[in-house]
Every structure is written in C-alpha cells, then in structure tokens.
Amino acid sequence: MLLSQLQSGDKCSVTELTADSILKQKMITMGILPGVEIEIVKFAPLGDPIEIKMNNANLSLRKQEADQILVSKIDTAKTNS
C-alpha cells in the first residue's frame, strides 16, 4: 500500500522506498526508513501536502513523494487491546 492511500489518523510501518536515488536519499536523511512507524496527521485541503508524524517530529510530504513510500497499515484496534 502507498503512504498516500492512507487516511488521517492511520498508522503504518514503512516497508520500502521506491523513489529514485536523489529522492530516496532525501527520505533517508529525514529518517524515513524501512521499519519506521508513521502516523498520518492530516492532508491539506486539496490533498497535497500530507502531514505525517514519526519519531516525535512532524513532516510534510508532497503526494508524489508519499507515492514512493510503500507501507503496511498498523491495525490500531489490535495495538490498543
């Protein structure tokens, strides 16, 4: 699943970065790495950019950047039980 396909409040774990080498290096520098957990905070009114929270920091990504991040959605119902 792509990061851009999630909804506000969803949590996920990064599985793979599919971006080209320059964008991939930018993401790695920001701390977006496989295994990192991300929460979708909100989408801008027109859907771009997307505000995410990870490692106690909020970041904004363009939708085209979020389309390059493959994730696994975390079922919060299981983690809150």
Residue pairs with C-beta under 8 A, 6 or more apart in sequence:
1 12
1 70
1 71
1 72
1 73
2 66
2 67
2 69
2 70
2 71
3 12
3 14
3 38
3 40
3 50
3 52
3 61
3 66
3 67
3 69
3 70
3 71
4 50
4 63
4 66
4 67
4 69
6 12
6 40
6 71
6 73
7 40
8 40
8 41
8 42
8 43
9 39
9 40
10 39
10 40
10 73
10 74
11 37
11 38
11 39
11 40
11 73
11 74
11 76
12 37
12 38
12 39
12 40
12 71
12 72
12 73
12 74
13 35
13 36
13 37
13 38
13 71
13 72
13 74
14 32
14 33
14 34
14 35
14 36
14 37
14 38
14 69
14 70
14 71
15 34
15 70
15 71
15 72
16 34
16 69
16 70
17 24
17 27
17 28
17 32
17 33
17 34
17 68
17 69
17 70
18 68
18 69
18 70
19 27
19 65
19 68
19 69
23 65
23 68
24 68
27 65
27 68
27 69
30 59
31 54
31 55
31 57
32 38
32 54
32 69
36 54
36 55
37 54
37 74
38 52
38 53
38 54
38 71
39 52
39 53
39 54
40 50
40 51
40 52
41 51
41 52
41 53
41 58
42 50
42 51
43 49
43 50
43 51
44 50
44 51
47 63
48 62
48 63
49 60
49 61
49 62
49 63
50 60
50 61
50 62
50 63
50 66
51 58
51 59
51 60
52 58
52 59
52 60
52 61
53 59
61 69
